[in-house]
Amino acid sequence: MKKTGLLKKLKYLLEIKKLTKNKQMIDKLKSRKLWAAILGGVIVSLGDALGLTADATQWIVTIITGYIVGQGIADAGQGKKG
């Protein structure tokens, strides 16, 4: 009887661990920096198909990179305040 209770507790703990991992992944997918990086990759990959010149593609990627770096600095500053 005790083994059954222990197994139930272990299964419960494993389910909590799975839910925690899923929540962390969902939180990561909400990151604007991640989506900006994905957008930059898509623009680089499909720039010619979208009719963008090499200069336009480079300009867009530079802006996206600046956003990611700037947001990273802002996030690091918030971490020091809190």
C-alpha positions in Angstrom: 0.0 0.0 0.0 2.8 2.4 0.8 4.5 1.8 -2.6 1.3 2.8 -4.4 1.2 6.1 -2.5 4.9 6.7 -3.3 4.3 6.0 -6.9 1.4 8.4 -7.0 3.6 11.1 -5.4 6.4 10.5 -7.9 4.0 10.6 -10.9 2.6 13.8 -9.5 6.0 15.4 -9.1 6.9 14.4 -12.7 3.8 16.0 -14.0 4.6 19.2 -12.2 8.1 19.1 -13.6 6.7 18.7 -17.2 4.3 21.6 -16.7 7.1 23.8 -15.4 9.2 23.0 -18.5 6.2 23.7 -20.8 5.6 27.0 -19.0 9.3 28.0 -19.4 9.1 27.2 -23.1 5.9 29.2 -23.5 7.6 32.1 -21.7 10.5 31.9 -24.1 8.2 31.9 -27.1 6.7 35.2 -25.8 10.1 36.9 -26.1 10.0 39.8 -28.6 13.8 39.5 -29.0 13.3 35.9 -30.2 10.7 36.9 -32.7 12.8 39.8 -33.9 15.7 37.3 -34.5 13.4 34.9 -36.3 12.2 37.8 -38.5 15.7 38.8 -39.3 16.5 35.2 -40.3 13.5 35.1 -42.5 14.4 38.4 -44.2 17.9 37.2 -44.8 16.7 33.9 -46.2 13.9 35.3 -48.4 15.2 38.8 -49.1 15.7 38.1 -52.8 12.3 36.4 -53.2 10.7 39.5 -51.5 12.4 41.8 -53.9 14.8 43.3 -51.4 18.3 44.5 -52.5 21.3 43.4 -50.5 21.6 46.9 -49.1 17.9 46.9 -48.0 18.3 43.5 -46.4 21.5 44.6 -44.5 19.7 47.8 -43.4 16.7 45.9 -42.0 18.9 43.3 -40.3 21.0 46.1 -38.7 17.9 47.7 -37.3 16.7 44.4 -35.9 20.1 43.7 -34.4 20.1 47.1 -32.8 16.7 46.4 -31.3 17.8 43.1 -29.9 21.0 44.5 -28.4 19.2 47.6 -27.0 16.4 45.4 -25.5 19.1 43.1 -24.0 20.8 46.1 -22.3 17.5 47.4 -21.0 16.6 43.9 -19.7 20.0 43.7 -18.0 19.4 47.1 -16.4 16.0 46.0 -15.0 17.6 42.9 -13.5 20.1 45.1 -11.5 17.3 47.4 -10.2 15.1 44.5 -8.9 
